[in-house]
Amino acid sequence: MALLGIIRRWHLRDQVPLRVIAKRLGISRNTVRRYLHSETTEPAYAERQSASAIDPYAFQLSGWLKTEAAKSRKQRRSLKRKRLPSAVWTA
């Protein structure tokens, strides 16, 4: 269930004080108050568009994982033993 719906249900139906709602959800009392007084149904957040540090190696990693999955347990190697480029581990 959405956060705004939880806040409104606790406050309007269950008569839970703002301070208790904020403490239960781990958000500010001002945020709880703002959600209760707002006309919106849900807060809208922009979707984050960022590239991962391992995107350049994704194809190679998936290939390695597929070949290792076919081997028996004792013949498998960990990713650290595969000697990956240092850029993957520092990111």
Secondary structure, DSSP 8 states (H G I E B T S, - for coil): --HHHHHHIIIIIS---HHHHHHHHT--HHHHHHHHH---SS----------TTGGGHHHHHHHHHHHHTS-GGG---TGGGT--HHHHH-
